[in-house]
């Protein structure tokens, strides 16, 4: 059945997805609760009325008046727009979050960037769609009401009542995430049980009989499904509760396992790829395992087993895990059910008339959040890494054997050995790598030696920020490094960088240093001598480096740097950290020589040849992203590289790589491999100097976005 649904789903994807960017004029139906505003940018999921398909839509606001008008929107609307429709971009780095795959699970196959909004009017809706529209408008009204509350209460109301992860959620809930308690804030079975229990008590108080109450609940739950955000876990919980209520009314002999199976079938019909997502795996797996826990068994053991059964999935998607999460859920679920959830519900109801109650509850939630953040800093966070698929299955089956017979100590020992072996496989790999991340218009590279003996990162990438008026500034953002290079390092079980080399001070090379220093421990930072005096370095690098007690090492070609598996061949003297002062690094890995040029210009290239006349390389990272200011023909001819790597953004404003540079490479027989076309590029080698190259993309997936 699962295979049939997936085949049908794949057919729909091919039929409905566009293959290239093209102009479009169309009408969109937009629910008000779907609109998300971030400074002068907005996005929403709308229905393209010409194709009847959902699309992800992005747009830009021109004035604060437009922003306020959009914020005040409370009704379903019809937008007549001109724009560009295009495929949703694929993940271009290994283990990067795949927005395209995630969108497919929500039946979204294309995205539209709005160029011009012709008109916005109230949507004319009739029939069953009127009910759905009303639910979305109620949800929007609740979102706007919660926005008037104090910060912490607002976050809790948004998350626990309507399933809306507000902008501040990811920054405030760091401790919650680290302790593995995020499921408490995703509306699921626990919340539905509490919601149903609250409604039952209210209806019983109104002297209604059991059958009438069940019928009312059957009618009300679909309303809550929409108002609650319609997450995977909420869909599963709603289906199971509805089936239970129907069974009670019609006296159907539905066993708990039958109800779970029917809910899974319903979930697969609606979302054929649901079991390929973390939320889907955890929701259905834990609901299934709950069927087999003895009602009178040890609650702590049951909580530990439920945490362990989902651990292989968590490691496969998140790569790290806190030991305290085994006990945190056991302690927090009852507290949440009896204190947090009821208090938040009551506060949301009375806040309009008694704001002082909301202020008191907000203060209590702040104290609770501070306690959770403090506990999350306790030792116990394991940077496990991403287990191989077969390894994750083995761990799951071993955990299942423990789950079925928890009193068997040998099974616990085998499970522990299994985790230790896979941990060592990830953390002590026999191979090394030189990886060029697709970080957009910038540079960021990783050198990892066999057994993870030394971890070196060259530059972090970065994004230029332009001055904007206050209303247009983004209130929340996440940089590419967190989603790409940092995420990849965590997937390899790496939490510490031995040396971070910053080639020079340009933002596209050091802009994401803050994220790297925040998420990873860095022992040493190297940079061209003199750059430490520059404002950009003092702003982006110095504060966090001092806080982390990171060693700062200015370098020239005369420097011998400990823990750096590379030779500095430039600069020769103290400079200012500009392009012409870029650190150029030479090294050999697996019998292949590499030269990383930063943004060094032709003058610097000639100076390197003068000082190192016998220098030759196999792989050259082209200077300045392939600009014609670098890659002098005489330099390329003398070095004699077989492969040139270009790290540049798609549709970049600079036209990198320049055609003159590409012509130089062709004339010298140098193969050019670009992150623009192939995404992440990786060279892997072993202890016997066997090596291979791999790329994330085949080269034709993003042709439609290669030209500026």
C-alpha positions in Angstrom: 0.0 0.0 0.0 2.8 2.4 0.9 4.5 1.6 -2.4 1.4 2.3 -4.4 0.9 5.7 -2.7 4.6 6.6 -3.3 4.4 5.7 -7.0 1.3 7.8 -7.4 2.9 10.6 -5.5 6.0 10.5 -7.7 3.8 10.6 -10.8 2.1 13.8 -9.4 5.5 15.4 -8.7 6.6 14.9 -12.3 3.3 16.1 -13.7 2.9 19.2 -11.5 6.5 20.5 -11.0 7.8 23.1 -13.4 11.3 22.4 -14.7 12.6 26.0 -15.1 11.9 29.6 -14.1 9.2 31.2 -16.2 6.9 34.3 -16.0 3.5 33.8 -14.6 0.3 35.9 -14.2 -2.2 34.2 -12.0 -4.6 34.5 -9.1 -3.8 33.1 -5.6 -6.1 32.2 -2.8 -4.5 33.1 0.5 -5.6 32.2 4.0 -4.7 35.0 6.5 -3.0 32.7 9.0 -0.5 31.5 6.4 1.1 34.9 5.9 4.5 35.4 7.6 6.1 38.8 7.6 9.8 39.3 8.3 10.8 43.0 7.9 10.3 43.9 4.2 9.9 40.3 3.2 6.8 38.1 3.4 5.9 34.6 2.4 2.8 32.3 2.4 1.4 29.1 1.1 -1.4 29.9 -1.3 -3.5 28.1 -3.9 -2.8 28.8 -7.5 -6.4 29.2 -8.8 -5.3 28.4 -12.4 -3.9 25.0 -11.5 -5.7 24.4 -8.2 -2.3 23.5 -6.7 -0.6 24.8 -3.5 2.5 27.0 -4.1 5.1 28.6 -1.8 5.0 32.3 -2.4 7.7 35.0 -1.6 7.4 38.7 -2.0 8.9 42.0 -0.9 7.2 45.0 0.7 7.9 48.5 -0.5 6.7 50.6 2.4 5.7 50.3 6.1 2.1 51.0 5.0 2.1 47.8 3.0 3.5 46.0 6.0 0.8 47.2 8.3 -1.9 46.4 5.8 -0.6 42.9 5.5 -0.4 42.5 9.3 -4.0 43.6 9.7 -5.3 41.1 7.1 -7.9 38.8 8.8 -9.9 37.3 6.0 -9.3 34.9 3.1 -8.2 36.9 0.1 -7.6 36.6 -3.6 -4.3 38.0 -5.0 -3.9 38.8 -8.7 -0.1 38.8 -9.3 2.7 38.9 -11.8 5.8 36.9 -10.9 8.2 34.1 -11.6 7.3 30.5 -11.0 10.1 28.0 -10.5 11.0 24.7 -9.0 11.7 24.6 -5.3 15.5 24.5 -5.0 17.1 21.1 -4.0 19.5 20.7 -1.1 23.0 21.4 -2.5 25.1 20.1 0.4 25.3 16.7 2.0 22.9 16.4 5.0 21.5 19.8 4.4 17.8 20.3 5.1 16.0 19.6 1.8 13.3 22.2 1.4 12.1 20.6 -1.8 11.5 17.2 -0.2 9.8 18.9 2.8 7.6 20.9 0.5 6.6 17.7 -1.4 5.4 16.1 1.8 3.0 19.1 2.1 1.9 18.8 -1.6 3.8 21.9 -2.6 5.7 21.4 -5.9 6.6 25.0 -7.1 7.4 28.4 -5.7 6.4 31.9 -7.0 8.4 35.1 -6.4 6.0 38.0 -6.8 7.1 40.9 -8.9 3.9 42.9 -8.8 0.6 42.6 -6.9 -2.1 43.8 -9.2 -5.0 43.6 -6.7 -6.0 42.0 -3.4 -9.7 41.3 -2.8 -11.9 39.2 -0.6 -12.1 35.6 -1.9 -15.5 34.4 -2.9 -15.8 31.0 -1.3 -18.8 28.7 -1.1 -19.8 25.2 0.0 -17.5 23.2 2.3 -14.6 25.6 1.6 -16.5 28.2 3.7 -16.0 26.1 6.8 -12.3 25.7 6.1 -12.0 29.4 5.5 -13.7 30.2 8.8 -11.3 27.9 10.7 -8.3 29.7 9.1 -9.8 33.1 10.0 -10.3 32.0 13.6 -6.7 30.9 13.7 -5.5 34.2 12.3 -7.6 36.1 14.9 -6.0 34.0 17.7 -2.5 34.7 16.3 -3.2 38.4 16.3 -4.7 38.2 19.9 -1.6 36.3 21.1 0.6 38.9 19.6 -0.6 41.4 22.2 0.6 39.2 25.1 4.0 39.3 26.9 6.7 37.5 25.0 7.0 34.2 26.8 3.2 33.8 27.2 2.8 34.6 23.5 5.2 31.9 22.5 3.6 29.3 24.7 0.0 30.2 23.5 1.1 30.1 19.9 2.8 26.7 20.2 0.4 24.9 22.5 -2.9 26.2 21.3 -2.7 26.8 17.6 0.6 25.1 16.6 2.3 28.2 15.4 6.0 28.4 15.9 6.4 32.2 16.2 9.5 34.0 15.1 11.1 34.0 18.5 10.5 30.2 19.1 13.8 28.9 17.7 15.9 31.4 19.6 14.1 31.2 23.0 13.6 27.4 23.0 17.3 26.4 22.8 17.3 24.6 26.1 14.0 22.8 25.3 15.4 21.6 22.0 18.7 20.5 23.6 16.9 18.4 26.2 14.7 16.7 23.5 11.5 18.3 24.9 10.4 20.0 21.7 7.7 17.4 21.2 5.8 19.0 24.1 5.4 22.2 22.0 4.2 20.3 18.9 0.5 19.7 19.1 0.2 15.9 19.2 -1.5 13.1 21.1 -0.9 14.5 24.6 -2.5 17.9 23.6 -5.5 16.2 21.9 -6.1 14.1 25.0 -5.9 17.2 27.2 -8.2 19.1 24.8 -10.7 16.3 24.6 -10.7 15.9 28.4 -11.3 19.6 28.9 -14.2 19.5 26.5 -15.7 16.4 28.0 -15.6 17.9 31.5 -17.3 21.1 30.1 -20.0 19.2 28.3 -20.7 16.9 31.2 -21.1 20.0 33.3 -23.8 21.0 30.8 -25.6 17.7 31.6 -25.2 16.1 28.1 -25.1 12.3 27.8 -22.1 10.3 26.7 -23.3 9.7 23.1 -24.1 13.3 22.5 -20.7 14.3 23.9 -19.0 11.9 21.6 -20.8 13.2 18.5 -20.0 16.8 19.4 -16.3 15.8 19.8 -16.3 14.1 16.4 -17.6 17.4 14.9 -15.3 19.6 16.9 -12.0 17.7 16.4 -11.7 18.5 12.6 -12.1 22.2 13.5 -9.3 21.9 16.0 -7.2 20.0 13.4 -7.3 23.1 11.2 -7.0 25.7 13.9 -4.2 23.7 15.5 -2.1 24.0 12.3 -2.6 20.5 10.9 0.8 19.1 11.7 1.6 15.4 11.1 1.4 14.5 14.8 -2.0 16.4 15.1 -3.4 14.6 12.1 -2.4 11.2 13.5 -3.8 12.0 17.0 -7.0 13.4 15.5 -7.6 10.3 13.4 -7.0 8.0 16.3 -9.3 9.9 18.6 -12.0 10.1 15.9 -11.8 6.4 15.3 -12.0 5.7 19.1 -15.1 7.9 19.4 -16.8 6.4 16.4 -16.1 2.9 17.9 -17.7 3.9 21.1 -20.9 5.2 19.4 -21.3 2.4 16.9 -20.0 -0.3 19.2 -17.4 -1.2 16.6 -14.9 -3.7 18.0 -11.8 -1.7 17.1 -8.7 -2.7 18.9 -6.0 -0.1 19.7 -3.8 -1.6 17.1 -6.6 -1.4 14.5 -7.1 2.3 15.3 -3.3 2.9 14.9 -3.3 1.0 11.6 -6.2 3.0 10.2 -4.7 6.3 11.3 -1.5 5.3 9.5 -3.4 4.4 6.4 -5.2 7.8 6.5 -1.9 9.6 7.1 -0.3 7.8 4.1 -3.3 8.7 1.8 -2.9 12.3 2.8 0.9 12.4 3.0 2.5 9.5 1.2 6.0 10.6 2.3 5.0 11.1 5.9 7.2 8.2 7.2 10.3 9.8 5.5 10.0 12.8 7.9 11.2 12.9 11.5 7.9 14.1 12.7 6.1 11.3 10.9 8.5 8.6 12.2 8.3 9.7 15.8 4.6 10.3 15.9 3.5 7.0 14.4 6.4 4.9 16.0 5.8 6.2 19.5 2.0 5.9 19.2 2.6 2.2 18.1 5.0 1.5 20.9 2.6 2.9 23.5 0.2 0.1 22.6 2.7 -2.5 24.0 3.6 -0.7 27.2 1.9 -2.5 30.2 -0.5 -0.2 31.9 0.8 -1.2 35.4 4.5 -1.2 34.4 7.3 1.0 35.7 6.6 4.5 34.4 10.3 5.5 34.4 11.3 2.4 32.5 8.5 3.0 30.0 9.6 6.6 29.5 13.2 5.5 28.9 12.2 2.8 26.4 10.0 5.3 24.5 12.9 7.7 24.3 15.3 5.0 23.1 12.9 3.7 20.5 12.9 7.0 18.7 16.6 7.7 19.2 17.8 6.2 15.8 15.5 8.5 14.0 16.5 11.5 16.1 20.2 10.9 15.4 19.5 10.4 11.7 18.0 13.9 11.4 19.4 16.0 14.3 22.8 14.2 14.9 23.1 15.0 18.6 21.3 13.9 21.8 21.3 14.9 25.4 21.4 12.0 28.0 19.2 13.9 30.3 16.4 13.7 27.8 15.8 10.1 29.0 14.6 11.5 32.3 13.5 15.0 31.3 10.4 13.7 29.4 9.5 11.5 32.4 9.5 14.5 34.7 8.2 17.1 32.3 5.1 15.4 30.7 3.1 15.2 34.0 4.2 18.8 34.9 3.2 20.0 31.4 -0.2 18.2 31.5 -1.2 19.3 35.0 0.4 22.8 35.3 1.8 24.4 32.1 -1.0 23.4 29.6 -3.9 24.4 31.9 -2.3 27.6 33.0 -1.6 28.7 29.4 -5.1 27.9 28.4 -6.6 29.8 31.3 -4.3 32.7 30.7 -5.2 32.9 27.0 -8.9 33.1 28.0 -8.7 35.7 30.8 -5.8 37.9 29.4 -8.2 40.2 27.6 -10.0 41.2 30.8 -7.3 40.5 33.4 -3.9 41.3 31.8 -2.2 41.1 35.2 -2.8 37.4 35.3 -1.0 37.1 32.0 1.9 39.1 33.4 2.2 36.8 36.4 2.0 33.7 34.2 4.6 35.2 31.8 7.0 35.7 34.7 6.4 32.1 35.8 7.1 30.8 32.3 10.3 32.9 32.2 11.5 31.2 35.4 10.6 27.8 34.0 12.4 28.6 30.8 15.5 29.7 32.7 15.5 26.5 34.7 15.3 24.4 31.5 18.1 26.4 29.9 20.3 25.9 33.0 19.7 22.2 33.1 20.4 21.9 29.3 23.9 23.2 30.0 24.7 20.3 32.3 27.1 17.7 30.9 25.5 15.0 28.8 25.2 16.5 25.2 26.5 13.8 22.9 27.6 14.9 19.4 26.9 11.5 17.9 26.7 12.3 14.2 24.5 10.7 11.6 24.5 6.9 11.6 24.6 5.1 8.3 21.1 4.0 7.2 21.8 0.4 7.8 23.3 1.4 11.2 20.1 3.2 12.1 18.1 0.2 11.3 20.3 -2.1 13.3 20.0 0.3 16.3 16.3 0.4 15.9 15.9 -3.4 15.8 18.2 -3.8 18.8 16.2 -1.2 20.7 13.0 -3.0 19.7 14.4 -6.3 21.1 15.1 -4.5 24.4 11.6 -2.9 24.3 9.9 -6.3 24.0 12.0 -7.8 26.8 13.4 -5.0 29.0 14.3 -7.4 31.9 16.9 -9.1 29.7 20.3 -7.5 30.6 22.1 -9.1 27.7 19.9 -7.2 25.2 20.7 -4.0 27.0 24.4 -4.8 26.7 24.2 -5.6 23.0 22.3 -2.3 22.4 25.0 -0.4 24.2 27.7 -2.2 22.2 25.8 -1.4 19.0 25.8 2.4 19.8 29.5 2.3 20.8 30.5 0.7 17.5 28.5 3.1 15.3 29.8 6.0 17.4 33.4 4.9 16.8 32.7 4.3 13.1 31.5 7.9 12.8 34.2 9.5 15.0 37.2 7.5 13.9 36.8 7.2 10.2 39.6 5.6 8.2 39.3 8.1 5.4 39.9 11.9 5.2 38.4 14.5 3.1 38.7 17.9 1.5 35.3 19.4 1.0 34.2 22.6 -0.7 30.8 23.7 0.7 28.2 25.3 -1.5 27.8 28.4 0.7 26.6 30.7 -2.0 28.7 33.7 -3.0 31.6 33.0 -0.7 34.2 30.5 0.4 34.0 27.8 3.1 36.1 24.6 3.0 36.8 21.7 5.3 39.9 19.5 5.6 39.4 16.5 7.8 42.2 14.0 8.3 41.8 10.2 8.8 40.6 9.3 12.4 39.5 13.0 12.6 43.1 13.7 13.8 42.9 17.3 12.8 39.9 19.3 11.6 40.6 22.5 9.6 38.1 24.9 8.2 39.1 27.6 5.7 36.7 30.6 5.8 33.1 30.5 6.8 31.3 32.2 4.0 29.0 35.2 4.6 26.3 37.4 3.2 26.5 41.1 2.7 23.9 43.1 4.7 22.7 46.4 3.3 21.4 49.3 5.4 17.6 49.3 5.7 15.1 51.4 7.6 13.9 50.0 10.9 10.6 48.6 9.6 12.3 46.7 6.8 14.9 44.9 9.0 14.4 41.2 9.5 13.4 40.4 13.1 14.7 36.8 12.7 17.0 35.1 10.3 19.2 32.0 10.0 22.4 32.1 8.0 23.6 29.5 5.4 26.4 28.2 7.5 24.0 26.8 10.1 22.1 24.9 7.4 25.2 23.8 5.4 28.7 23.6 6.7 27.9 23.5 10.5 25.1 21.0 9.9 27.5 18.8 7.8 30.1 18.9 10.6 27.6 17.9 13.2 26.4 15.1 10.9 30.0 13.8 10.9 30.1 13.9 14.7 32.4 17.0 14.7 31.9 19.5 17.5 35.5 21.0 17.6 37.6 22.7 14.9 41.4 22.6 15.5 42.1 25.5 13.2 39.8 28.0 11.5 41.7 30.0 8.9 40.2 33.3 7.8 41.8 34.2 4.5 41.0 37.9 4.7 38.4 40.3 6.1 35.7 40.3 3.4 32.2 39.4 4.6 31.8 36.6 2.1 34.7 34.9 3.7 34.3 35.6 7.5 30.7 36.8 7.8 29.4 33.5 9.3 32.3 33.3 11.8 29.8 34.2 14.5 27.7 31.1 13.8 30.7 28.8 13.6 32.1 30.1 16.9 28.6 29.8 18.5 27.9 26.3 17.4 31.4 24.7 17.5 34.4 24.9 19.7 37.4 26.5 17.8 40.8 25.9 19.3 42.7 28.3 17.0 42.0 31.0 14.4 44.6 32.0 11.9 44.4 35.1 9.7 46.7 37.4 7.7 48.9 39.5 10.0 47.5 42.9 10.4 43.8 41.9 10.0 43.4 41.9 13.8 43.4 45.7 13.7 40.4 45.9 11.3 36.9 46.8 12.4 35.2 43.8 10.6 37.5 41.4 12.5 36.9 43.1 15.8 33.1 43.0 15.3 32.6 39.5 13.9 35.4 37.4 15.3 37.1 38.9 18.3 34.3 39.0 20.9 33.3 35.3 20.6 36.9 34.2 20.2 37.8 35.8 23.5 34.8 34.3 25.2 35.7 30.9 23.9 39.4 31.3 24.8 40.3 30.6 21.2 44.0 31.2 20.3 44.4 34.0 17.8 47.4 33.5 15.4 48.3 36.1 12.8 50.3 34.5 10.0 52.7 35.2 7.1 54.5 32.7 4.9 57.2 32.6 7.6 54.8 31.2 10.2 54.9 27.6 11.4 51.5 27.0 12.8 50.8 24.1 15.1 47.9 21.8 14.3 47.6 23.3 10.7 48.2 20.6 8.0 48.9 23.3 5.5 51.8 25.6 4.5 51.2 29.3 4.4 52.6 30.6 1.1 51.1 34.1 1.3 51.2 36.9 2.6 54.8 37.8 3.0 54.4 40.9 5.2 51.9 42.5 7.6 48.9 44.0 5.8 45.3 45.1 6.4 43.4 41.9 5.7 42.4 43.1 2.2 42.1 40.9 -0.9 45.8 41.4 -1.7 46.7 40.2 1.8 44.8 36.9 1.5 46.2 33.9 3.1 47.1 31.3 0.5 47.5 27.7 1.8 49.2 24.7 0.2 48.8 21.1 1.4 48.9 17.5 0.3 46.2 15.0 1.1 46.1 11.4 -0.2 48.8 12.1 -2.7 47.0 15.1 -4.2 48.2 18.6 -3.7 45.9 21.6 -3.1 46.3 25.3 -3.2 43.7 27.6 -1.6 44.0 31.2 -2.9 41.4 33.2 -1.0 40.7 36.4 -3.0 44.4 36.9 -3.9 44.8 39.0 -7.1 47.2 38.5 -10.0 50.0 40.6 -8.4 49.9 38.2 -5.4 50.0 35.2 -7.7 53.1 36.5 -9.5 54.7 37.1 -6.1 54.1 33.5 -5.1 55.7 32.2 -8.3 58.7 34.5 -7.7 59.2 33.2 -4.1 58.2 29.6 -4.8 59.3 28.9 -8.4 59.0 25.2 -8.2 55.5 25.2 -6.8 53.0 22.9 -8.7 49.6 21.7 -7.6 47.0 19.2 -8.7 43.9 21.1 -7.4 43.6 24.9 -7.4 40.9 26.7 -5.6 40.6 29.7 -8.0 41.2 33.1 -6.4 38.3 35.6 -6.0 35.6 33.1 -7.1 36.9 32.9 -10.6 37.1 36.7 -11.2 39.4 38.0 -13.9 41.3 39.9 -11.3 42.9 36.5 -10.4 44.0 33.4 -12.3 46.8 35.0 -14.4 47.5 32.7 -17.4 51.2 32.6 -16.6 50.4 31.5 -13.0 48.0 28.8 -14.2 50.5 27.5 -16.7 53.3 27.3 -14.2 51.3 25.6 -11.5 49.9 23.1 -13.9 46.7 22.1 -12.0 44.5 19.3 -13.3 41.4 20.6 -11.6 40.2 24.1 -10.6 37.5 24.7 -8.0 35.2 27.7 -8.3 33.2 28.6 -5.2 30.6 31.2 -6.2 26.8 31.9 -5.9 24.2 31.2 -8.5 23.0 34.3 -10.3 25.6 36.4 -8.5 25.8 40.1 -9.3 29.5 39.9 -10.2 29.3 37.4 -13.0 31.6 34.9 -11.3 33.3 32.9 -12.7 34.4 35.3 -15.4 34.5 34.0 -19.0 38.2 35.2 -19.3 39.1 32.9 -16.4 37.2 30.0 -17.9 39.0 30.5 -21.2 42.3 30.5 -19.4 41.4 27.2 -17.8 40.4 25.6 -21.1 43.6 26.8 -22.8 45.6 25.1 -20.1 43.6 21.9 -20.1 42.3 22.5 -16.5 38.9 20.9 -15.6 36.7 23.5 -13.9 34.3 22.2 -11.2 32.0 24.8 -9.7 29.8 24.8 -6.6 27.2 26.7 -8.7 26.7 23.7 -10.9 27.6 20.7 -8.7 26.8 21.9 -5.2 29.1 20.6 -2.5 32.3 19.1 -3.9 34.2 16.5 -1.9 37.6 14.8 -2.3 38.0 11.7 -0.1 41.1 9.7 0.5 42.3 6.8 2.7 45.5 5.7 4.4 46.7 4.1 1.2 46.3 7.2 -0.9 43.2 5.8 -2.7 41.1 8.7 -3.5 37.8 9.6 -5.2 35.8 12.8 -6.0 32.1 13.2 -5.4 29.6 16.0 -5.8 26.1 16.5 -4.3 24.6 17.4 -7.6 25.0 15.7 -11.0 25.3 19.1 -12.7 22.0 19.7 -14.5 19.5 20.0 -11.6 19.9 23.8 -11.2 20.7 24.9 -14.8 17.7 27.2 -14.7 19.3 29.3 -12.0 22.9 29.5 -13.1 22.6 32.5 -15.3 22.3 36.0 -13.7 
